[in-house]
């Protein structure tokens, strides 16, 4: 991606902010593909070839921005992903039962959330470690 962008003199446009906003825009386009389809089963049965191809192009756009962004930020995405998997393995050990029902989220939305939104300090709106979500 770095070579591709350099050959086209795109580095001038590829600030971290611009890349992030472009990626968010592409995710929005992906959302539009699914917007009126309801719940879509794995494998996309019933989708036409052109719809699946369009989805693939949108996913590729997101992936390409996702590859370019950490490069422009000096982040090794492979190392970051492996580190995150390790942290998630500690947080979610094998065999630990997780509440996957929607009741969990209904309980959370009914929690005492006075000002500032869930998980935020009322004074400055910043989430802090240990804040209730």
C-alpha positions, 0 to 999 in steps of 0.5 A: 500500500505504501508503494501504491500510494507513493507512486500516485503521490497520495502521501500528501493526502494520507494523514492519519485523520484523513485515512481514518475518516475515509475508512469510516466512510467505507464502513458506512457504505458497507452498512448501506449494503446490509441496511434493509436486508434484515438478519443475514445468514452466514454465506449470504444465501440468496444474494446475487453474484453482483451483490456479493462482488459489491460487498467484496469491493467494500470490504477490500476498501476498508481493509486497504485503509486499515492497512495504510492507517497503522503504517502512517501512524508507525504502528505494527498492526500485526504485533498490535493484533497479536498483543490484543489477542493475548490480552483478550485471552486473559480477559476471556479464558476458555471455559468461562461462561459469558452472559450472551443474552440481550438481558445483560444489555437491557440491565446496563441501559437501566443502570444509574447513568446520571449525566455524561453517558455510561462510563464517563466521569461527570466532570469532564466526560472522559472514561476512566479505568474502573468506571461503570459502563 
